[in-house]
Amino acid sequence: MNTLVWLVLCLQESEAPAPRAEPPKPQEKEVVVIGQRREGDVLDVPSAVTVVTGEQIRRSGATNVAEVVQRQAGFFMQSQVRDGYDVLVDVRGYLNGAGNGQRTLVLVDGRRTNNVANSSTDWASIPLGNVERIEIVRGPAAALYGDAALAGVVNIITRKPGKPAGDKVVHVDASAAGGNWGTARAAASLGGSAEGALVDIYAGAERTGGWRDHSDYSGRNAIGRVEAPLGGGLTGTFKVGHHGDSRERPGSLTRSEMALLGRDGSVRTGEGEFEENYLDAGLRQSLGDLGEASLFVNSTWWTSWQWDDAWAFEIDDESSVNSLQLKHVVTPKLFSREAAFTTGLDLSLERADGDSGSPLGTTQSDYRRRLLGIYTHAEIRPLDFLSATASVRYDRALMDLDRHDSFSGDIDDSRAFDQFSPHAGITARLVEEISLYASWGRTFKYPRRDELIGFTTFDPQLDPERANVYETGVRLRSGTWGSASVTGYFMRVKDEIFYDPDGGPMGWGSNLNFEEVVHQGVETEARFTPWEGIELFGTYTYTRTVITDADPDQEGKSYPVTPRHAASAGATLRFEGVSFTVTGRYAGERYLVNDFVNEGEELPPHLVYDARISYTWGNVTAFVSAYNLTDREYYDSGGISFGGNRFNPAPERSWMAGGEIRF
């Protein structure tokens, strides 16, 4: 990093300008971190970027973070219960539902939440009440973030310690809510300052009986954070967190089972206990004209126990990740033009130890993975209206997987993976509030443990997924009346991992690589304020994912689960403390999970309406939310199975009411 800084400074004008105070950003300028791993104007990022503010989250009536994310353009979600746990969320047609993890990297204050075993995020471990803002980049992000950022990055920013207003020493927020099926949740946060240090503590708990039989859930979260100046331009942060829960799984239903038991019944059940603990620590050092350097370290531990009644199958898992991130950012004048350089190093050590058992036998696995990532990112503005960016990253992963199966014996697998991920983009702003951009990137995802472990007879030798991505779009951001964007993309993916229920040497199912899959689509979103007190918003997503090189019975077929057409629209009305929001969500027809030959039935389209009304008086807010207002009967997801197609019915009409007080 120091070499890069030296080279940059050598290219500056021989007579450096005198240091000057940074001018304040215009109020309408939207600043994001996620697009370039540093703060920058959202209109200068050559990628599809969405920012969801805390106020928008509260007005939406969403009950968990997964719901907030899946309402954004390009994303789609499936689950059994829609209560924030066991939820799969992904973007741009990657939600094939076969347990292959996410192609979207999810960060919480810089900490990776994608699990070591399967790359998925446990959304229940991220309490919505502690979220201040969500930044989303759709598209290739491996050039900056490496593995798991194949299709995009979600950066969840939690409430930071804040200095109390006025003469207060501390500030307290408390909230409580309840609804159908014995649902209850409560949370409180306490913040304050002492001798320049800012402290914030959050605690929350929730429980629900679930809308279906055998879907009880109870969870708890506790988070503490300290931020303090250490002198000499050095700032330190420390954060510790805990999540624990117990959950039941109602399982999917056939049509005959629904006719016999009702849509809220349960036949094939399961349960589990999950715990996540983490510790983050960071240092940020101002270097004056040489920019800013930062260090971030994290340790996260997961434990889980799961039981499946249908197969009499039990799993015990322990996993952890220890990571270190070094980053340097400098923003010099380069030949009298604005420029920025970001250089960094990412190191991590992952492990996952699992024990599983069923009537077919037992399996023990030990998984280790060491990762090194080095990246550099450059931005320059050759003309006042033109911004160009270029990034490149090198990643190396060393993987060891030792597995003992009582049926097939011992299997030892040690492999090394190397990837280069370039990215280049250009953004034009002929008008201050409108930008047009085009970009190209190469992105990837390494196979994870759960993908590499086979079923009783062998472990598949999977290749990393790699993709070339072309993207173009136009964005508008106006502090006066709103924002809008349109994005078009084309992704040619090599070796995309999928689950074939008939794959493997004995035809019992296995993860395999497709030779080539093409993902393409259009994403639009808009948010307007035509009159004071009225806000209109909406999204539309067209997603087409086609298998272009595979076995003859699969070639030319569409990927399942993600609908080709999805949309949402809504409005918020505000008047003298009252806020009313109504939203409609549409999903088109889609194939069932694992139906890669497109021969089965399709899930029918559905349109669902939600609403929320709140009243704020001083420091107190009360609200009532209603979901699926028309009591629409539809399916959240479904899949092909040996005994016939099975479905996860979506919840019936429901409500939640509660309030928040700040003092």
C-alpha positions as MATLAB code, in Angstrom:
seq = 'MNTLVWLVLCLQESEAPAPRAEPPKPQEKEVVVIGQRREGDVLDVPSAVTVVTGEQIRRSGATNVAEVVQRQAGFFMQSQVRDGYDVLVDVRGYLNGAGNGQRTLVLVDGRRTNNVANSSTDWASIPLGNVERIEIVRGPAAALYGDAALAGVVNIITRKPGKPAGDKVVHVDASAAGGNWGTARAAASLGGSAEGALVDIYAGAERTGGWRDHSDYSGRNAIGRVEAPLGGGLTGTFKVGHHGDSRERPGSLTRSEMALLGRDGSVRTGEGEFEENYLDAGLRQSLGDLGEASLFVNSTWWTSWQWDDAWAFEIDDESSVNSLQLKHVVTPKLFSREAAFTTGLDLSLERADGDSGSPLGTTQSDYRRRLLGIYTHAEIRPLDFLSATASVRYDRALMDLDRHDSFSGDIDDSRAFDQFSPHAGITARLVEEISLYASWGRTFKYPRRDELIGFTTFDPQLDPERANVYETGVRLRSGTWGSASVTGYFMRVKDEIFYDPDGGPMGWGSNLNFEEVVHQGVETEARFTPWEGIELFGTYTYTRTVITDADPDQEGKSYPVTPRHAASAGATLRFEGVSFTVTGRYAGERYLVNDFVNEGEELPPHLVYDARISYTWGNVTAFVSAYNLTDREYYDSGGISFGGNRFNPAPERSWMAGGEIRF';
ca = [
       0.000    0.000    0.000;
       2.807    2.408    0.842;
       4.323    1.836   -2.619;
       1.039    2.793   -4.248;
       0.789    5.949   -2.137;
       4.346    6.944   -3.101;
       3.654    6.431   -6.813;
       0.440    8.424   -6.634;
       2.097   11.343   -4.890;
       4.931   11.373   -7.440;
       2.361   11.876  -10.201;
       0.767   14.853   -8.497;
       1.469   18.422   -9.492;
       4.926   19.512   -8.386;
       3.417   22.342   -6.401;
       0.856   20.739   -4.136;
      -2.114   22.869   -3.199;
      -2.401   24.032    0.365;
      -4.527   21.886    2.621;
      -8.102   23.076    2.751;
     -11.249   22.083    4.571;
     -13.439   19.571    2.769;
     -16.541   21.380    1.485;
     -19.803   20.124    2.924;
     -21.728   17.694    0.727;
     -25.008   18.967   -0.677;
     -27.938   17.676    1.271;
     -29.362   15.814   -1.732;
     -26.128   13.925   -2.462;
     -26.427   10.278   -1.442;
     -23.168    8.866   -0.082;
     -22.491    5.114   -0.057;
     -19.574    2.953    1.067;
     -20.440   -0.338   -0.577;
     -19.831    0.467   -4.250;
     -16.143    1.361   -3.957;
     -15.226    0.260   -0.402;
     -15.016    3.917    0.532;
     -17.438    6.807    0.851;
     -18.550    8.138   -2.513;
     -21.452    9.701   -4.374;
     -23.966    7.019   -5.404;
     -24.244    8.613   -8.856;
     -20.531    7.948   -9.509;
     -20.681    4.189   -8.848;
     -20.737    2.157  -12.122;
     -23.069   -0.487  -10.678;
     -26.730   -0.872   -9.779;
     -26.947    0.666   -6.292;
     -29.931    0.857   -3.939;
     -30.010    2.598   -0.559;
     -32.778    1.836    1.948;
     -32.949    4.346    4.783;
     -34.054    3.646    8.329;
     -37.182    5.733    7.822;
     -38.125    3.737    4.718;
     -37.598    0.499    6.641;
     -39.905    1.619    9.442;
     -42.639    2.798    7.070;
     -42.541   -0.467    5.096;
     -43.891   -2.538    7.982;
     -41.283   -5.253    7.310;
     -40.781   -7.582   10.273;
     -37.239   -8.739    9.444;
     -34.216   -7.749    7.352;
     -34.835  -10.445    4.734;
     -38.220   -8.884    3.923;
     -36.607   -5.490    3.403;
     -33.986   -6.895    1.022;
     -36.376   -9.036   -1.028;
     -38.597   -6.009   -1.698;
     -35.773   -4.364   -3.662;
     -35.388   -4.697   -7.418;
     -33.720   -7.916   -8.554;
     -34.161   -9.861   -5.294;
     -36.479  -12.760   -4.584;
     -37.128  -14.756   -1.395;
     -38.466  -18.170   -0.443;
     -39.045  -19.783    2.940;
     -41.284  -22.152    4.869;
     -42.616  -19.702    7.418;
     -41.578  -16.116    6.487;
     -40.615  -15.258   10.048;
     -37.005  -14.288    9.280;
     -35.423  -17.687    9.870;
     -34.656  -20.421    7.326;
     -35.110  -17.787    4.631;
     -33.301  -17.862    1.281;
     -32.781  -14.509   -0.465;
     -30.793  -13.990   -3.641;
     -30.593  -11.792   -6.709;
     -30.622  -12.031  -10.507;
     -31.970  -15.556  -10.854;
     -29.579  -17.387   -8.519;
     -32.226  -18.615   -6.085;
     -32.397  -22.195   -7.379;
     -33.497  -23.441   -3.963;
     -31.201  -26.446   -3.872;
     -29.140  -25.532   -0.825;
     -26.225  -24.118   -2.809;
     -25.903  -21.063   -0.597;
     -25.991  -17.438   -1.706;
     -24.307  -15.686   -4.580;
     -24.781  -12.454   -2.631;
     -22.305  -11.360    0.024;
     -24.014   -9.959    3.128;
     -22.049   -7.649    5.430;
     -23.045   -6.196    8.801;
     -20.778   -3.246    9.631;
     -18.058   -4.897    7.530;
     -18.442   -8.373    9.073;
     -19.211  -11.209    6.652;
     -22.353  -13.081    7.666;
     -22.229  -15.795    4.968;
     -21.869  -19.081    6.816;
     -18.712  -21.169    6.378;
     -20.633  -24.364    5.591;
     -23.010  -23.182    2.858;
     -22.401  -19.456    2.252;
     -25.952  -18.572    3.368;
     -26.914  -15.805    5.782;
     -29.037  -16.532    8.849;
     -31.246  -13.444    8.568;
     -32.768  -14.115   11.996;
     -29.421  -13.177   13.573;
     -29.671   -9.573   12.261;
     -32.269   -7.714   14.376;
     -34.218   -5.251   12.247;
     -34.628   -2.850   15.171;
     -30.875   -2.247   15.213;
     -30.569   -1.441   11.496;
     -29.971    2.162   10.494;
     -29.460    1.785    6.732;
     -29.018   -0.871    4.030;
     -26.796   -0.387    0.979;
     -27.122   -2.810   -1.935;
     -24.941   -3.341   -5.008;
     -26.367   -5.674   -7.643;
     -23.814   -7.043  -10.067;
     -20.214   -8.294  -10.003;
     -18.397   -7.240   -6.843;
     -15.625   -9.849   -6.607;
     -13.012   -7.307   -7.742;
     -13.423   -5.601   -4.350;
     -14.973   -8.238   -2.075;
     -13.813  -11.606   -3.443;
     -15.594  -14.909   -2.839;
     -19.397  -14.973   -2.371;
     -19.890  -11.570   -4.088;
     -20.706  -13.198   -7.438;
     -24.043  -11.434   -7.947;
     -23.905   -8.565   -5.485;
     -23.318   -7.250   -1.970;
     -25.721   -6.208    0.775;
     -24.145   -3.914    3.373;
     -26.246   -3.612    6.534;
     -25.259   -0.640    8.662;
     -26.424   -0.813   12.253;
     -27.193    2.056   14.556;
     -23.887    3.565   15.594;
     -23.164    5.046   18.991;
     -24.442    8.590   18.927;
     -23.853   11.569   21.151;
     -27.029   12.397   23.091;
     -28.782   15.583   22.064;
     -28.844   18.690   24.203;
     -27.698   18.256   27.796;
     -28.537   14.519   27.950;
     -25.905   12.094   29.157;
     -27.693    9.010   27.836;
     -30.530    8.241   25.446;
     -32.880    5.250   25.533;
     -35.101    3.688   22.870;
     -37.599    0.971   23.764;
     -40.123   -0.832   21.571;
     -42.660   -3.644   21.857;
     -45.088   -5.291   19.432;
     -47.452   -8.243   19.193;
     -49.650   -9.942   16.632;
     -51.246  -13.152   15.397;
     -50.219  -16.633   16.513;
     -48.827  -15.505   19.857;
     -46.211  -13.298   18.220;
     -44.447  -10.927   20.613;
     -41.229   -8.971   20.383;
     -39.471   -6.357   22.485;
     -36.215   -4.457   22.203;
     -34.323   -1.653   23.916;
     -31.151    0.298   23.243;
     -29.113    2.485   25.540;
     -26.527    4.975   24.296;
     -24.336    7.558   25.875;
     -20.995    9.339   25.882;
     -18.187    9.714   28.383;
     -14.913   11.565   27.808;
     -15.275   11.411   24.027;
     -16.178    7.705   23.903;
     -19.569    6.742   22.479;
     -21.298    3.613   23.772;
     -24.406    1.796   22.558;
     -26.069   -1.378   23.877;
     -28.931   -3.195   22.160;
     -31.004   -6.120   23.439;
     -34.042   -7.767   21.921;
     -36.172  -10.894   22.124;
     -39.037  -12.346   20.117;
     -41.223  -15.400   19.956;
     -44.037  -16.690   17.779;
     -46.141  -19.798   17.438;
     -45.974  -19.371   13.674;
     -48.883  -19.403   11.291;
     -48.432  -23.116   10.545;
     -48.431  -26.045   12.949;
     -44.998  -26.935   14.262;
     -43.395  -23.571   13.434;
     -42.619  -22.160   16.880;
     -39.669  -19.782   17.095;
     -37.988  -17.950   19.967;
     -34.862  -15.841   19.589;
     -32.706  -13.327   21.410;
     -30.076  -10.758   20.412;
     -27.575   -8.695   22.381;
     -25.104   -6.224   20.871;
     -22.638   -3.805   22.429;
     -20.490   -1.250   20.628;
     -17.899    1.337   21.681;
     -16.276    3.992   19.512;
     -13.586    6.269   20.883;
     -10.896    8.670   19.659;
      -7.443    7.407   20.719;
      -5.490   10.540   19.879;
      -3.362   11.581   16.939;
      -6.135   11.063   14.406;
      -6.647    7.433   15.491;
     -10.163    6.120   16.167;
     -10.984    2.727   17.611;
     -14.169    0.647   17.572;
     -15.111   -2.515   19.419;
     -18.274   -4.541   18.951;
     -19.523   -7.789   20.458;
     -22.732   -9.617   19.646;
     -24.781  -12.697   20.469;
     -27.727  -14.395   18.789;
     -29.450  -17.553   19.939;
     -32.706  -19.222   18.961;
     -34.733  -22.397   18.848;
     -36.887  -23.033   15.798;
     -39.304  -25.603   14.463;
     -39.771  -26.417   10.792;
     -43.258  -27.339    9.561;
     -42.024  -28.899    6.315;
     -43.653  -28.799    2.901;
     -47.056  -30.246    1.973;
     -48.519  -32.109   -0.974;
     -51.864  -30.967   -2.354;
     -53.570  -33.984   -0.792;
     -52.038  -33.186    2.609;
     -53.284  -29.593    2.344;
     -56.754  -30.852    1.494;
     -56.698  -33.113    4.561;
     -54.944  -30.886    7.117;
     -55.400  -27.379    5.751;
     -52.763  -24.976    4.469;
     -51.519  -24.377    8.014;
     -50.965  -28.087    8.727;
     -47.684  -29.943    9.099;
     -46.549  -33.490    8.269;
     -42.792  -33.607    7.626;
     -41.347  -31.681   10.555;
     -37.993  -30.697   11.949;
     -36.431  -28.532   14.621;
     -33.148  -26.919   15.522;
     -31.144  -24.778   17.916;
     -28.749  -22.136   16.633;
     -26.239  -19.788   18.212;
     -23.947  -17.131   16.790;
     -21.357  -15.079   18.674;
     -19.005  -12.525   17.191;
     -16.369   -9.986   18.115;
     -15.265   -7.079   15.906;
     -12.455   -4.595   16.480;
     -11.248   -1.812   14.237;
      -8.747    1.026   14.026;
      -8.944    3.977   11.650;
      -5.937    6.289   11.268;
      -5.985    9.623    9.463;
      -2.772   10.183    7.504;
      -3.399   13.742    6.386;
      -2.455   14.204    2.724;
      -1.614   10.491    2.558;
      -5.265    9.545    3.104;
      -6.608    7.104    5.666;
      -5.618    3.591    6.754;
      -7.850    1.108    8.565;
      -7.585   -2.272   10.239;
     -10.567   -4.522   10.929;
     -10.486   -7.926   12.644;
     -13.387  -10.268   13.286;
     -14.074  -13.614   14.920;
     -17.447  -15.321   14.494;
     -18.536  -18.678   15.950;
     -21.617  -20.680   14.961;
     -23.103  -23.768   16.593;
     -26.190  -25.581   15.389;
     -28.190  -28.716   16.053;
     -30.857  -29.877   13.596;
     -33.279  -32.790   13.490;
     -35.452  -33.899   10.580;
     -38.369  -36.219   11.407;
     -39.028  -37.239    7.827;
     -35.590  -38.830    7.369;
     -34.683  -39.381   11.061;
     -31.649  -37.258   10.275;
     -29.576  -35.365   12.873;
     -26.823  -32.785   12.271;
     -24.420  -31.181   14.746;
     -22.250  -28.392   13.351;
     -19.588  -26.108   14.776;
     -17.960  -23.511   12.556;
     -15.959  -20.322   12.826;
     -14.216  -17.668   10.778;
     -11.340  -15.416   11.814;
     -10.590  -12.578    9.436;
      -8.375   -9.532    9.050;
      -8.868   -6.610    6.669;
      -6.298   -3.926    5.911;
      -7.300   -0.978    3.750;
      -5.757    2.279    2.596;
      -7.613    5.108    0.827;
      -6.020    8.215   -0.659;
      -7.715   10.967   -2.699;
      -4.980   13.075   -4.339;
      -5.063   15.479   -7.272;
      -3.700   13.663  -10.315;
      -2.705   16.064  -13.107;
      -5.133   18.576  -11.577;
      -7.962   16.056  -11.735;
      -9.848   14.345   -8.904;
      -8.692   10.789   -8.191;
      -9.048    8.125   -5.517;
      -7.114    4.926   -4.846;
      -8.219    2.116   -2.537;
      -5.854   -0.776   -1.815;
      -6.394   -3.618    0.601;
      -5.624   -7.057    1.925;
      -8.170   -9.616    3.182;
      -7.136  -12.707    5.146;
      -9.389  -15.318    6.688;
      -9.269  -18.758    8.250;
     -12.478  -20.808    8.203;
     -13.395  -24.126    9.748;
     -16.513  -26.272    9.944;
     -16.771  -29.564   11.854;
     -19.925  -31.574   11.337;
     -21.417  -34.815   12.631;
     -24.543  -36.266   11.088;
     -26.449  -39.490   11.492;
     -29.405  -41.349   10.013;
     -30.550  -44.967    9.627;
     -28.227  -45.124    6.590;
     -25.149  -44.432    8.738;
     -23.072  -41.625   10.215;
     -20.746  -39.008    8.735;
     -18.032  -36.888   10.313;
     -16.394  -34.056    8.368;
     -13.577  -31.615    9.092;
     -13.378  -28.649    6.746;
     -10.655  -25.984    6.690;
     -10.204  -23.114    4.280;
      -7.545  -20.393    4.202;
      -8.155  -17.376    1.985;
      -5.955  -14.525    0.809;
      -7.289  -11.592   -1.202;
      -5.333   -8.573   -2.485;
      -7.101   -5.794   -4.370;
      -6.632   -2.295   -5.714;
      -9.251    0.103   -7.003;
      -8.666    3.357   -8.885;
     -11.055    6.193   -9.711;
     -10.236    9.211  -11.835;
     -12.278   12.048  -13.315;
     -10.622   12.936  -16.668;
     -13.422   15.416  -17.411;
     -15.731   17.244  -15.057;
     -18.707   15.145  -16.171;
     -16.864   11.835  -16.622;
     -15.660    9.331  -14.026;
     -13.686    6.146  -14.821;
     -12.950    3.261  -12.443;
     -10.798    0.155  -12.638;
     -10.298   -2.643  -10.090;
      -8.412   -5.897   -9.942;
      -8.220   -8.516   -7.215;
      -6.303  -11.740   -6.749;
      -7.733  -14.463   -4.504;
      -6.181  -17.734   -3.400;
      -7.981  -20.380   -1.331;
      -6.487  -23.521    0.208;
      -9.149  -26.061    1.119;
      -8.907  -29.287    3.144;
     -11.906  -31.581    3.547;
     -11.603  -34.823    5.537;
     -14.713  -36.947    5.655;
     -15.450  -40.322    7.234;
     -18.655  -42.037    6.175;
     -19.745  -45.318    7.753;
     -21.095  -46.380    4.362;
     -18.294  -45.347    1.970;
     -15.232  -44.969    4.240;
     -12.706  -42.131    4.366;
     -12.368  -39.386    1.755;
      -9.613  -36.763    1.950;
      -9.664  -33.813   -0.427;
      -7.117  -30.988   -0.535;
      -7.395  -28.384   -3.268;
      -6.152  -24.907   -4.141;
      -8.172  -22.295   -6.026;
      -6.822  -19.138   -7.683;
      -8.885  -16.356   -9.224;
      -8.244  -12.946  -10.822;
     -11.228  -10.587  -10.793;
     -10.986   -7.407  -12.893;
     -13.687   -4.751  -13.156;
     -13.910   -1.534  -15.190;
     -16.603    1.089  -15.484;
     -17.358    4.549  -16.753;
     -19.967    7.042  -15.516;
     -21.148   10.204  -17.270;
     -23.046   13.033  -15.563;
     -24.075   15.475  -18.276;
     -26.612   16.814  -15.784;
     -25.731   17.005  -12.085;
     -28.690   14.892  -10.967;
     -28.520   12.222  -13.707;
     -25.778    9.684  -14.412;
     -25.332    7.055  -17.110;
     -22.910    4.193  -16.620;
     -21.545    1.088  -18.299;
     -19.304   -1.581  -16.778;
     -17.738   -4.978  -17.280;
     -16.511   -7.353  -14.590;
     -15.350  -10.883  -13.958;
     -16.670  -12.479  -10.792;
     -16.580  -15.859   -9.048;
     -17.702  -18.083   -6.184;
     -15.728  -20.966   -4.671;
     -17.598  -24.200   -3.833;
     -18.455  -24.485   -0.139;
     -18.405  -27.442    2.240;
     -22.042  -28.440    1.873;
     -21.671  -28.432   -1.904;
     -18.520  -30.570   -1.798;
     -19.947  -33.272    0.480;
     -21.798  -35.939   -1.494;
     -24.486  -38.377   -0.459;
     -23.054  -41.644    0.997;
     -20.994  -42.734   -2.029;
     -18.733  -39.923   -3.253;
     -17.767  -36.274   -2.922;
     -18.214  -34.212   -6.109;
     -15.150  -32.451   -7.531;
     -16.720  -29.081   -8.225;
     -15.101  -26.173  -10.026;
     -15.514  -22.543   -8.931;
     -18.286  -20.582  -10.569;
     -16.979  -17.830  -12.862;
     -18.898  -15.163  -14.750;
     -18.349  -12.316  -17.200;
     -20.858   -9.558  -16.539;
     -21.860   -6.613  -18.733;
     -24.054   -3.916  -17.273;
     -25.445   -0.517  -18.199;
     -27.876    1.839  -16.568;
     -29.173    5.313  -15.879;
     -29.846    6.846  -12.457;
     -31.520    9.979  -11.195;
     -31.197   11.470   -7.718;
     -33.022   14.688   -6.917;
     -33.212   16.271   -3.503;
     -36.405   17.963   -4.641;
     -38.637   15.192   -5.913;
     -37.048   11.742   -5.671;
     -34.977    9.084   -7.392;
     -35.189    6.527  -10.191;
     -32.974    4.015  -11.972;
     -33.020    1.510  -14.828;
     -30.370   -1.219  -15.132;
     -29.777   -3.838  -17.804;
     -27.319   -6.718  -17.339;
     -25.975   -9.822  -19.089;
     -24.072  -12.540  -17.171;
     -22.430  -15.527  -18.856;
     -21.672  -17.997  -16.052;
     -19.278  -20.934  -16.394;
     -19.521  -23.972  -14.082;
     -22.567  -22.750  -12.150;
     -23.216  -25.170   -9.279;
     -26.637  -26.782   -9.035;
     -28.261  -29.767   -7.348;
     -29.377  -32.545   -9.669;
     -31.805  -34.910   -7.833;
     -30.837  -37.668  -10.297;
     -27.115  -36.914  -10.343;
     -24.169  -38.855   -8.952;
     -22.891  -42.330   -9.833;
     -25.882  -44.088   -8.247;
     -28.522  -41.536   -9.271;
     -29.326  -40.531   -5.680;
     -28.674  -36.844   -6.225;
     -25.577  -34.664   -6.227;
     -24.250  -31.159   -6.714;
     -22.808  -30.699  -10.207;
     -21.486  -27.943  -12.487;
     -23.425  -26.664  -15.462;
     -21.143  -25.914  -18.398;
     -22.776  -22.528  -19.011;
     -25.781  -20.553  -17.792;
     -26.817  -17.088  -18.965;
     -28.472  -14.641  -16.551;
     -29.922  -11.470  -18.045;
     -32.530   -8.955  -17.094;
     -33.741   -5.436  -16.401;
     -34.195   -3.840  -12.970;
     -36.109   -0.607  -12.401;
     -36.921    1.308   -9.250;
     -38.392    4.714   -8.510;
     -39.336    6.823   -5.502;
     -41.076   10.164   -6.068;
     -42.573   12.938   -3.923;
     -44.959   14.753   -6.284;
     -46.573   16.728   -3.461;
     -45.663   17.465    0.111;
     -46.707   14.605    2.370;
     -47.095   12.086   -0.475;
     -44.453    9.601   -1.605;
     -44.896    7.080   -4.431;
     -42.520    4.168   -4.962;
     -42.224    1.042   -7.050;
     -39.956   -1.554   -8.658;
     -40.118   -3.843  -11.672;
     -37.730   -6.726  -12.388;
     -37.415   -8.856  -15.506;
     -35.193  -11.921  -14.967;
     -34.346  -14.503  -17.613;
     -31.969  -17.322  -16.680;
     -31.316  -19.965  -19.340;
     -29.109  -23.076  -19.298;
     -27.103  -22.687  -22.521;
     -24.649  -25.601  -22.308;
     -25.634  -28.814  -20.508;
     -27.159  -32.247  -21.084;
     -29.662  -32.292  -23.973;
     -32.680  -32.575  -21.658;
     -31.581  -29.442  -19.730;
     -30.042  -27.267  -22.440;
     -32.197  -24.288  -23.365;
     -34.332  -24.637  -20.222;
     -35.086  -21.909  -17.695;
     -33.844  -21.852  -14.134;
     -36.542  -22.565  -11.521;
     -37.803  -20.571   -8.504;
     -37.176  -16.968   -9.620;
     -40.139  -15.527  -11.568;
     -39.474  -13.876  -14.909;
     -41.608  -10.882  -13.878;
     -41.774   -9.346  -10.397;
     -42.955   -5.920   -9.284;
     -44.003   -3.821   -6.331;
     -45.754   -0.482   -5.958;
     -46.936    1.605   -3.072;
     -47.560    4.986   -1.532;
     -46.964    6.759    1.781;
     -49.189    9.563    3.048;
     -48.022   11.777    5.927;
     -50.023   14.414    7.773;
     -49.471   15.938   11.250;
     -47.818   12.924   12.838;
     -49.830   10.308   10.941;
     -48.088    8.108    8.368;
     -49.949    5.571    6.209;
     -48.214    3.197    3.769;
     -49.782    0.632    1.448;
     -47.745   -1.714   -0.759;
     -48.613   -4.265   -3.424;
     -46.178   -7.080   -4.346;
     -46.462   -9.169   -7.516;
     -44.595  -12.355   -8.507;
     -45.178  -14.112  -11.820;
     -45.209  -17.798  -12.697;
     -42.117  -19.812  -11.757;
     -40.894  -23.407  -11.950;
     -40.572  -25.570   -8.857;
     -37.259  -26.142   -7.073;
     -34.901  -28.490   -8.981;
     -37.104  -28.589  -12.098;
     -34.235  -27.917  -14.503;
     -35.986  -29.735  -17.358;
     -39.117  -27.531  -17.067;
     -41.487  -30.481  -17.316;
     -43.454  -29.978  -14.119;
     -46.167  -27.560  -13.122;
     -45.485  -23.910  -12.411;
     -46.453  -21.958   -9.321;
     -49.215  -19.515  -10.278;
     -48.653  -15.745  -10.058;
     -49.806  -13.830   -7.000;
     -50.451  -10.247   -5.921;
     -50.365   -9.416   -2.206;
     -51.141   -6.152   -0.378;
     -49.666   -4.935    2.935;
     -50.416   -1.745    4.898;
     -49.068    0.138    7.916;
     -50.388    3.170    9.794;
     -48.497    4.970   12.562;
     -48.905    8.038   14.727;
     -46.038    9.958   16.317;
     -46.609   12.288   19.232;
     -43.444   13.771   20.651;
     -41.103   10.904   21.510;
     -43.768    8.200   21.203;
     -44.790    6.278   18.051;
     -47.617    3.737   17.821;
     -48.363    1.601   14.771;
     -50.578   -1.118   13.306;
     -49.482   -3.257   10.344;
     -51.560   -5.646    8.254;
     -50.209   -8.243    5.837;
     -51.900  -10.031    2.927;
     -54.900   -7.746    3.265;
     -57.061   -9.679    0.783;
     -56.227  -13.036    2.450;
     -54.785  -14.345   -0.810;
     -54.013  -18.072   -0.884;
     -50.669  -18.545   -2.636;
     -47.474  -20.560   -2.391;
     -44.230  -19.126   -1.118;
     -42.301  -21.905   -2.895;
     -42.539  -25.505   -4.049;
     -40.336  -28.322   -5.266;
     -40.370  -31.622   -7.104;
     -40.074  -34.716   -4.906;
     -40.108  -38.524   -5.118;
     -43.627  -38.744   -3.719;
     -45.083  -35.882   -5.729;
     -44.700  -32.112   -5.785;
     -44.551  -30.416   -2.408;
     -45.381  -26.813   -1.492;
     -44.823  -24.215    1.225;
     -48.091  -22.267    1.567;
     -47.690  -18.564    2.306;
     -49.261  -16.993    5.428;
     -52.883  -15.949    5.550;
     -53.970  -12.437    6.542;
     -52.207  -11.252    9.688;
     -51.501   -8.143   11.729;
     -49.037   -6.657   14.199;
     -49.351   -3.663   16.509;
     -46.906   -1.950   18.819;
     -45.037    1.182   19.701;
     -41.708    2.837   20.390;
     -40.622    5.438   22.915;
     -37.424    7.507   22.901;
     -36.144    9.413   25.910;
];
